[in-house]
Amino acid sequence: MKHLFLSTFLLCMIAVTAFGQRRATESVKQAITKLNQAMVDADSTTLYKMTFPTLSYGHSSGVIQNQQQFVEGITSGRSDFISIDLSDESINVVGNTATVRHILSAKTFDNKVPGTVRLEILLVWVKSHGSWKLLARQAVKPAN
């Protein structure tokens, strides 16, 4: 009887953990979607709300921006996204931190010049006061 109880308890704990992991992963996906939409919309209020003041935002060119520089780059039109599509996404949640890797393909209109971009992205999100906020981002050009 003792073994049956222990086995049942362990199975329940595994199920609860798996459910919590799925729920956390889904909430990170929602945050990514919301951030990308704010980038397309050049919505400074949402961009500030979804990022930490200590944001480290790395571009594939090697340029590193803080939160203010990132938001101003988006809202000024220097970095203007028309559309953002993501693929090959993987999300790993550990406690209140999530790492995300994906391929970003976007149509741009940077400084009023149409273009496209394809980048591999690493995002670091931290859950703070019930919401996921972006702490760091690094982009690199794909190897192929």
N, C-alpha and C positions, 0 to 999 in steps of 0.2 A: 504494500500500500504506500509506503514511504517513497519507493522508487517511482511509482505511478504519479504521485503528487509532484515530485521533483521534475520528472520528465514533462508533465503538463505545464508546470510553472516555467520551465526553460523554453518550451515551445511558444508559450504566450509572450515571453520577453523578446524572443527572436522576431515574432510577428509584429509586436509593437515597435521595435527598433526599425524593422524594414519599412513599416508604414510611415514612421517619422522621417526616415531618410527620403522616401518618395515625396512626401509633403514638402520637405525642405528643398529638394531638388526642383520641384515644381514652382515654389515661391522664388527661387533664384532665376528660373527661366522667365517668370513674369517680370522680375526686376530688369533683366536684360532687355526684354521687349520694350518696357517702359523707357529705359535709358535710350535705346536706339530711336524710338519715336521722338523723344525730346531732342535728340541730335538732328533728326530730319526736320523737326518743327522749329529748331533754334530757340527752344523754350528755356530761357535762362533760369527761371524759378525752379523748374523741375530738375535741371542739370545741377544746380547748387544743392538742392534738397537730397539728391541721390548720390552725391559724392562727398567725401570727407574734405575738410579744409587742407589736410595734409596729402591730398591726392598726388600721386606720381604717375603721370600719363606719358608713356613713352611711345614715340612714333618710330616707324621703320627707318626714317632718315637719321635717327640718333637724337633728335630734338626731344627734350624732356620738359613737360609743362606741369605747373602746379594747378590747383583747382581754378583759380582766377584766369590764368592764361588759357586753360582748356576751354572754359565757358566763353571767354571773350573771342577766342578763335572761331568757335562755332557761331556765335551771335553776330560777329562782324562780317561774316561771309568769307573770311580767309579760308576756312575749312567748312564747305557747304555740302551737306549730304542731301541728295535728291531721293535716294532710296538705299536701304541697307538690307542685304540678305545674308543669312548665316547658314553654314553647313558644317558637317562633321563635328558637332558639338559634344563635348564631354564635360560633365559637372561632377566635382568631388566635394562633398560637404563634410567637414570635420568640426564638430561643435558649432561655434558661431562664425566660422570662416568657410568660404567656398572658393575653390579655384575652378576656373572655366577656361577651356580651350575651344576655339572654333576658327573656321575660315570665314572671313568677312569679305563679301563681294558687294561693291557699292557703285552707284552712279553719283558723280560729284559735279559741282559747279564752283570749284574753288577760285576765288577772285574773279568770278564771272567767266571762267573758262571751263567748258564741259570736259568731263573725263570719266575714267573708271579706275577702280582700285581693287586689288585682291590681296589680302593680307592674312597671315596667321596671327591670331590674337591670344594673349593670356590675360585674364582678368582675375583680380583678387577682390572678393566681396566680404564684408564683415556685417553681421547682423547686429544692429544697434537700435535699441529702444523699439524692437519689434519690426524693423524694416532693414532690408539689405541695402548697404551703401558701398559704393565703389571706393576702394582704397588704392588700388594700383592697376595699371594697364600697360602692357608692352606689346607692340606690333613688330613683326618681322616679315620680310618678303619671303614668299614660299620658295623652297629649294627647287621646285620644278615649275 
